[in-house]
Every structure is written in C-alpha cells, then in structure tokens.
Amino acid sequence: QVQLVESGGGLVQAGGSLRLSCTASGPTSCISTMDWYRQAPGKERELVATVTNGGRTNYADSVKGRFTISRDNAKNTLYLQMNSLKSEDTAGYYCHARCPGTYTLYDYWGQGTQVTVSS
C-alpha cells in the first residue's frame, strides 16, 4: 500500500513562506488525486488544496492566491507552497492520496506536519 510522509513544517512569522512536501512510496502509480488537509486544535479538518493526476487544482477560498499545490509524479512528491502566511494558517497539515480500485477507492494519509505562524 501507499505510504505518505510529510515534511517542511515549522515556525514562521506572519507574512513569511513555507514549503511543505509529501513523499509517497509503495505502488504510487495507482494515485489519482492528491490533497492537502489541515486541522487546528478543536476545529474540523478542512480541505486546503487538491491536485489531480492531470494537474487540475482547486483551493479553499481562505488560501486562494497565497498557496500553490503541485506534484512531481516522477519524484512521487506532492508540494504545498505557502506564501503570505497568516496566524489563522496555523494547523497540522496532512497529505492525502486516493487510489481507485476495482470496486472501491483507497485512501492514504500521512502523519502530518505542524505549521505555526506567529503574529
């Protein structure tokens, strides 16, 4: 099965930038859509950005114009470039991948990486 490992989180000042990475291993050729989610303590997990295998992207309204999701299929890596960071971006960020099966969809999650934005 697919394994996902996030990296790149840390502490950054408001207005700064951070680049998250998610490296996939295992049968990565099965992956169709990849996503970044985030969750702050006491809040629901929310979808931040999505990218399909064909490169189509979608973003939450709260991050449009500031975040960019991309993927390098040759490197089996998903990225989230975060610019103009705000304190409300503080959360654990989780990589998600979906693989279509014959009758079902298989979902895979990373362990998360913490992003903390100080104001």
Residue frames relative to the residue before (quaternion, step in Angstrom):
aa qw qx qy qz dx dy dz
Q 1.0000 0.0000 0.0000 0.0000 0.00 0.00 0.00
V 0.6121 -0.5704 0.4138 0.3589 3.51 -1.30 0.38
Q 0.1299 -0.7549 0.6377 0.0812 3.53 -1.11 0.80
L 0.1443 -0.7925 0.5910 0.0429 3.55 -1.01 0.88
V 0.0283 -0.7918 0.6099 -0.0172 3.55 -0.92 0.95
E 0.2294 -0.7858 0.5649 0.1036 3.56 -0.69 1.15
S 0.0345 0.7712 -0.6356 0.0086 3.51 -1.27 0.48
G 0.6365 0.5806 -0.3840 0.3322 3.54 -1.31 0.19
G 0.5105 0.6451 -0.4290 0.3731 3.57 1.22 -0.10
G 0.1855 0.7814 -0.5834 0.1212 3.52 -1.29 0.25
L 0.6071 -0.5291 0.4489 0.3873 3.50 -1.35 -0.34
V 0.0687 0.7934 -0.5975 0.0938 3.54 -0.83 1.02
Q 0.4901 -0.6553 0.4892 0.3017 3.56 -1.14 0.61
A 0.6282 -0.5248 0.4151 0.3971 3.54 -1.21 0.52
G 0.7542 0.3229 -0.2812 0.4979 3.52 -0.93 0.97
G 0.6017 0.5815 -0.3461 0.4242 3.54 1.26 -0.26
S 0.4186 -0.6967 0.5349 0.2308 3.51 -1.38 -0.04
L 0.0318 -0.7693 0.6381 0.0025 3.49 -1.27 0.54
R 0.1759 -0.7786 0.5948 0.0954 3.55 -1.09 0.70
L 0.1822 -0.7882 0.5834 0.0714 3.54 -0.66 1.16
S 0.1368 -0.7750 0.6126 0.0735 3.53 -1.15 0.68
C 0.0835 -0.7577 0.6453 0.0499 3.52 -1.22 0.60
T 0.1208 -0.8082 0.5756 0.0302 3.54 -0.53 1.19
A 0.2104 -0.7873 0.5737 0.0824 3.54 -0.80 1.07
S 0.0459 -0.7754 0.6293 0.0232 3.52 -1.15 0.71
G 0.6054 0.5124 -0.4275 0.4337 3.54 -1.24 0.36
P 0.7767 -0.3288 0.2402 0.4805 3.60 -1.16 -0.56
T 0.0335 -0.8742 0.4843 -0.0021 3.55 0.66 1.15
S 0.5425 0.6329 -0.4052 0.3752 3.59 1.16 -0.35
C 0.5957 0.5868 -0.3595 0.4143 3.58 1.20 -0.36
I 0.5692 0.6618 -0.3685 0.3197 3.57 1.16 -0.61
S 0.1906 -0.7560 0.6173 0.1052 3.52 -0.99 0.92
T 0.8242 0.0770 -0.0008 0.5610 3.57 0.17 -1.29
M 0.0769 -0.7536 0.6496 0.0646 3.53 -1.17 0.69
D 0.1130 -0.8129 0.5712 -0.0132 3.52 -1.07 0.85
W 0.2360 -0.6911 0.6497 0.2111 3.46 -1.43 0.24
Y 0.0896 -0.7569 0.6465 0.0322 3.51 -1.00 0.97
R 0.0925 -0.7764 0.6144 0.1054 3.54 -1.25 0.25
Q 0.0551 -0.7897 0.6109 0.0101 3.51 -1.21 0.58
A 0.2003 -0.7561 0.6160 0.0929 3.51 -0.84 1.07
P 0.6414 -0.5353 0.3668 0.4093 3.61 -1.11 0.53
G 0.8310 0.1963 -0.1678 0.4927 3.54 -0.91 0.96
K 0.6848 0.4390 -0.2816 0.5089 3.57 1.27 0.05
E 0.5825 -0.5791 0.4419 0.3607 3.53 -1.26 0.41
R 0.5284 -0.5957 0.4953 0.3473 3.51 -1.21 0.53
E 0.1016 -0.8128 0.5731 0.0239 3.55 -0.87 0.95
L 0.4783 -0.6476 0.5184 0.2883 3.51 -1.19 0.66
V 0.2545 -0.7895 0.5472 0.1117 3.55 -0.73 1.11
A 0.7907 -0.1594 0.1702 0.5661 3.56 0.76 -1.05
T 0.1599 -0.7769 0.6068 0.0518 3.52 -1.21 0.69
V 0.0046 0.7682 -0.6398 -0.0239 3.54 -1.15 0.63
T 0.3283 -0.7415 0.5542 0.1876 3.56 -0.90 0.95
N 0.6777 -0.4755 0.3625 0.4281 3.54 -1.30 0.16
G 0.6798 0.4784 -0.2796 0.4804 3.56 1.20 -0.52
G 0.6136 -0.6092 0.3214 0.3861 3.55 1.29 0.05
R 0.4611 0.6645 -0.4680 0.3561 3.59 1.21 0.10
T 0.1344 -0.8135 0.5650 0.0310 3.55 -0.90 0.96
N 0.0446 -0.7561 0.6518 0.0382 3.51 -1.30 0.51
Y 0.1460 -0.8031 0.5766 0.0351 3.53 -1.10 0.77
A 0.5226 -0.5690 0.5255 0.3562 3.49 -1.27 0.46
D 0.6080 -0.5860 0.3907 0.3665 3.56 -1.06 0.72
S 0.6479 0.5659 -0.3158 0.4004 3.56 1.03 -0.77
V 0.7674 0.3406 -0.1870 0.5101 3.59 1.17 -0.43
K 0.4161 0.7207 -0.4695 0.2949 3.60 1.22 -0.06
G 0.7924 0.2676 -0.2312 0.4970 3.51 -0.92 0.96
R 0.7317 0.3869 -0.2252 0.5141 3.58 1.24 -0.27
F 0.7693 0.2889 -0.1454 0.5509 3.58 1.04 -0.81
T 0.0974 -0.7722 0.6251 0.0589 3.53 -1.21 0.61
I 0.1754 -0.7738 0.6021 0.0888 3.55 -0.79 1.05
S 0.0809 0.7851 -0.6099 0.0711 3.56 -1.03 0.78
R 0.1499 -0.7798 0.5991 0.1024 3.54 -1.26 0.30
D 0.2016 -0.7319 0.6413 0.1115 3.49 -1.19 0.74
N 0.2683 -0.8131 0.4959 0.1448 3.55 -0.10 1.28
A 0.6084 0.5626 -0.3516 0.4355 3.57 1.09 -0.65
K 0.7422 0.3645 -0.1979 0.5264 3.56 1.12 -0.72
N 0.3625 -0.7545 0.4677 0.2839 3.57 1.32 -0.04
T 0.5328 0.6359 -0.3740 0.4146 3.53 1.05 0.81
L 0.2119 -0.7413 0.6298 0.0943 3.51 -1.11 0.90
Y 0.1385 -0.8007 0.5805 0.0514 3.56 -1.01 0.82
L 0.0640 -0.7410 0.6622 0.0912 3.49 -1.33 0.40
Q 0.1508 -0.7768 0.6090 0.0542 3.53 -0.48 1.24
M 0.0794 -0.8127 0.5771 -0.0144 3.55 -0.60 1.17
N 0.0182 -0.7988 0.5998 -0.0429 3.54 -0.63 1.18
S 0.8209 0.2137 -0.1721 0.5009 3.54 -1.30 0.36
L 0.0882 0.8528 -0.5085 0.0793 3.54 0.94 0.92
K 0.2074 -0.7615 0.6089 0.0798 3.50 -1.17 0.82
S 0.6528 -0.5193 0.3714 0.4077 3.55 -1.22 0.41
E 0.6528 0.5298 -0.3167 0.4391 3.58 1.06 -0.66
D 0.5595 0.5782 -0.3935 0.4448 3.58 1.28 -0.02
T 0.4568 0.6930 -0.4430 0.3387 3.57 1.26 -0.18
A 0.3498 0.7064 -0.5398 0.2955 3.57 -0.68 1.13
G 0.4946 -0.5551 0.5415 0.3925 3.48 -1.38 -0.04
Y 0.2002 -0.7899 0.5728 0.0885 3.55 -0.84 0.99
Y 0.1231 -0.8224 0.5553 -0.0079 3.53 -0.80 1.11
C 0.3358 -0.7224 0.5781 0.1766 3.50 -1.01 0.91
H 0.0525 -0.7911 0.6094 -0.0034 3.55 -1.01 0.87
A 0.0451 -0.7834 0.6198 0.0129 3.54 -1.07 0.80
R 0.1732 -0.7829 0.5919 0.0822 3.55 -1.11 0.72
C 0.1011 -0.7758 0.6220 0.0311 3.52 -1.00 0.96
P 0.3375 -0.7328 0.5459 0.2262 3.60 -0.81 0.90
G 0.1956 -0.7551 0.6155 0.1125 3.52 -1.03 0.87
T 0.7468 -0.3816 0.2730 0.4712 3.55 -1.26 -0.17
Y 0.8209 0.1155 -0.0253 0.5586 3.57 0.92 -0.95
T 0.7764 0.2619 -0.1302 0.5583 3.57 1.22 -0.37
L 0.4156 -0.6527 0.5658 0.2847 3.50 -1.40 0.14
Y 0.2343 -0.7626 0.5889 0.1291 3.53 -1.04 0.80
D 0.1510 -0.8028 0.5757 0.0372 3.55 -0.80 1.09
Y 0.0909 -0.7950 0.5998 0.0065 3.53 -0.97 0.94
W 0.1331 -0.8038 0.5794 0.0220 3.54 -1.04 0.89
G 0.3836 -0.6798 0.5729 0.2500 3.50 -1.19 0.62
Q 0.6311 -0.5572 0.3945 0.3684 3.55 -1.31 0.13
G 0.5395 -0.6496 0.3810 0.3766 3.56 1.24 -0.26
T 0.1083 -0.7551 0.6413 0.0825 3.51 -1.31 0.43
Q 0.4091 -0.7490 0.4772 0.2095 3.54 -0.86 1.00
V 0.0894 -0.7525 0.6512 0.0400 3.52 -1.06 0.92
T 0.0104 -0.7930 0.6081 -0.0346 3.54 -0.74 1.09
V 0.1187 -0.7939 0.5959 0.0225 3.54 -0.71 1.14
S 0.2045 -0.7878 0.5739 0.0910 3.55 -0.67 1.11
S 0.2630 -0.7771 0.5564 0.1316 3.54 -1.05 0.80
